[in-house]
Amino acid sequence: LACFGAAGWNPTIVERPEVDTVHLVIVMDVSNSLQRAEGGWEAVRDRTVEWISNALSNMLSITPEQDQGTILTFGRTVRVLPTVPLVDLPNRISRMDNADLAPGDATQIAEALIEAGRVLGRSGGRGAILLISDGNQTALGAEEAAQDLAQRGIPIYVMPREGAAPALAIVAADLPR
């Protein structure tokens, strides 16, 4: 009788991957506001390399060789770079050049988070997202994308960066009534 009761809950067998891997997706804002910030893109890149290097050196004893990392750059669009071993991420970030950067004339945080979720979905294992941005988005939807990832159990860590003010702004307007 207990088996029939349990069957009523419609249980599902979930297979765990044989290897418990971790996949980190670094989502880097390369929009114009960050490229105009003090030190420009190079400063953001260098600080990211330093932070990732320190974090990985603290994890080396627990980071298996099969753990992976993927870098996404975003502005108006999202560019996904090839996946590399997690321990190689600092070196890959330090070698990034203009060809690796998405066009920067907008900030599509939502699209970048959605794509990061897709990358993690295809990788299997466990995953997390590191978002590096000034938070100045030009399209809506970032909160909803983050909530969707949280519901899927994907944590998002944020490394805030200070961006520059817009290149052009309206400071006053004299409009007819």
C-alpha positions as CSV (number, residue, x, y, z in Angstrom):
1,L,0.0,0.0,0.0
2,A,2.9,2.4,0.8
3,C,4.3,1.8,-2.7
4,F,1.0,2.8,-4.3
5,G,1.0,6.0,-2.2
6,A,4.5,6.9,-3.2
7,A,3.7,6.2,-6.9
8,G,0.9,8.7,-6.6
9,W,3.5,11.5,-6.2
10,N,4.9,10.6,-9.6
11,P,8.6,10.2,-8.6
12,T,11.3,10.7,-11.2
13,I,14.7,9.1,-11.3
14,V,17.4,11.6,-11.8
15,E,20.8,10.5,-13.0
16,R,23.7,12.4,-11.6
17,P,26.7,12.9,-13.8
18,E,29.5,10.4,-13.1
19,V,32.0,13.2,-12.7
20,D,30.9,16.1,-10.5
21,T,32.3,19.0,-12.5
22,V,32.0,22.7,-12.1
23,H,31.5,25.2,-14.9
24,L,32.1,28.9,-14.3
25,V,30.7,31.3,-16.9
26,I,32.3,34.8,-16.7
27,V,29.9,37.3,-18.2
28,M,31.9,40.5,-19.0
29,D,30.3,43.8,-19.8
30,V,32.3,45.4,-22.6
31,S,29.8,48.2,-23.3
32,N,31.0,51.8,-24.1
33,S,30.4,52.9,-20.5
34,L,33.0,50.5,-19.2
35,Q,35.4,51.1,-22.1
36,R,35.3,54.9,-21.3
37,A,35.9,54.3,-17.6
38,E,39.3,55.1,-16.0
39,G,41.8,52.8,-17.4
40,G,39.4,51.5,-20.1
41,W,38.8,47.9,-21.0
42,E,42.4,47.0,-20.1
43,A,41.9,48.0,-16.5
44,V,38.7,45.9,-16.2
45,R,40.5,42.9,-17.9
46,D,43.5,43.2,-15.6
47,R,41.4,43.5,-12.4
48,T,39.4,40.5,-13.5
49,V,42.6,38.4,-14.1
50,E,43.9,39.3,-10.7
51,W,40.6,38.4,-9.0
52,I,40.1,35.1,-10.8
53,S,43.8,34.2,-10.2
54,N,43.4,34.8,-6.5
55,A,40.2,32.8,-6.3
56,L,41.6,29.9,-8.2
57,S,44.8,29.8,-6.2
58,N,42.6,29.4,-3.1
59,M,40.7,26.6,-4.7
60,L,43.5,24.7,-6.4
61,S,43.4,21.8,-4.0
62,I,39.7,21.3,-4.6
63,T,39.4,22.2,-8.3
64,P,39.4,19.0,-10.4
65,E,41.1,19.1,-13.8
66,Q,37.8,18.6,-15.6
67,D,36.3,21.8,-14.3
68,Q,35.7,24.3,-17.1
69,G,35.2,28.0,-17.7
70,T,33.6,30.0,-20.4
71,I,33.9,33.7,-21.1
72,L,31.0,35.7,-22.5
73,T,31.4,39.3,-23.5
74,F,28.4,41.5,-24.0
75,G,27.3,44.9,-25.2
76,R,24.7,45.2,-27.9
77,T,25.1,41.5,-28.6
78,V,26.7,38.5,-26.8
79,R,29.9,36.8,-27.9
80,V,30.7,33.4,-26.4
81,L,34.4,32.4,-26.4
82,P,35.5,28.8,-26.4
83,T,35.4,26.9,-23.2
84,V,38.7,26.3,-21.5
85,P,39.8,24.4,-18.3
86,L,38.9,26.4,-15.3
87,V,42.6,26.8,-14.2
88,D,43.3,28.4,-17.7
89,L,40.7,31.2,-17.3
90,P,43.1,33.9,-16.1
91,N,45.5,33.3,-19.0
92,R,42.6,33.3,-21.5
93,I,41.3,36.6,-20.1
94,S,44.7,38.2,-20.2
95,R,45.0,37.3,-23.9
96,M,41.6,38.8,-24.9
97,D,41.7,41.4,-27.6
98,N,39.2,43.4,-29.6
99,A,38.1,40.4,-31.7
100,D,36.8,38.8,-28.5
101,L,34.7,41.8,-27.5
102,A,31.0,42.1,-28.4
103,P,29.9,45.4,-30.0
104,G,29.7,47.8,-27.1
105,D,27.1,50.4,-28.1
106,A,24.4,49.0,-25.7
107,T,24.3,46.9,-22.6
108,Q,22.1,43.7,-22.9
109,I,22.6,42.2,-19.4
110,A,19.5,40.1,-19.8
111,E,20.6,38.5,-23.0
112,A,24.0,37.8,-21.6
113,L,22.5,36.1,-18.5
114,I,20.2,34.0,-20.7
115,E,23.1,32.9,-22.9
116,A,25.2,32.0,-19.8
117,G,22.3,29.8,-18.6
118,R,22.3,28.1,-22.0
119,V,26.1,27.5,-21.8
120,L,25.7,25.9,-18.3
121,G,22.7,23.8,-19.4
122,R,24.8,22.3,-22.2
123,S,27.8,21.6,-20.0
124,G,26.2,19.3,-17.4
125,G,27.5,19.2,-13.8
126,R,27.2,22.2,-11.5
127,G,27.7,25.8,-12.6
128,A,27.8,29.4,-11.5
129,I,27.9,32.8,-13.2
130,L,30.3,35.7,-12.4
131,L,28.8,38.9,-13.8
132,I,31.2,41.8,-14.3
133,S,29.4,45.0,-15.1
134,D,28.7,48.6,-14.1
135,G,25.0,47.6,-14.1
136,N,23.9,50.3,-16.6
137,Q,21.6,48.3,-18.8
138,T,20.0,49.7,-22.0
139,A,17.3,47.0,-22.2
140,L,14.9,45.6,-19.6
141,G,14.8,42.0,-18.4
142,A,17.9,41.4,-16.3
143,E,16.0,40.9,-13.1
144,E,13.7,38.3,-14.7
145,A,16.7,36.5,-16.3
146,A,18.4,36.4,-12.9
147,Q,15.3,35.1,-11.2
148,D,15.0,32.3,-13.8
149,L,18.6,31.3,-13.2
150,A,18.1,31.3,-9.4
151,Q,15.0,29.1,-9.8
152,R,17.2,26.7,-11.8
153,G,19.7,26.7,-8.9
154,I,22.4,28.7,-10.7
155,P,24.1,31.2,-8.5
156,I,25.1,34.6,-9.9
157,Y,28.1,36.4,-8.3
158,V,28.6,40.0,-9.2
159,M,31.9,41.9,-9.5
160,P,30.7,45.6,-9.9
161,R,32.8,47.9,-11.9
162,E,32.4,51.6,-12.2
163,G,31.6,52.8,-15.6
164,A,31.9,56.3,-17.1
165,A,29.0,58.7,-17.6
166,P,27.3,58.6,-21.0
167,A,29.1,60.3,-23.8
168,L,26.0,62.5,-24.5
169,A,23.4,63.5,-22.0
170,I,20.5,65.9,-22.0
171,V,21.0,68.2,-19.0
172,A,18.1,70.6,-19.7
173,A,15.2,71.0,-22.1
174,D,13.1,74.0,-22.8
175,L,9.8,72.6,-24.2
176,P,6.7,74.4,-25.2
177,R,3.6,73.9,-23.0
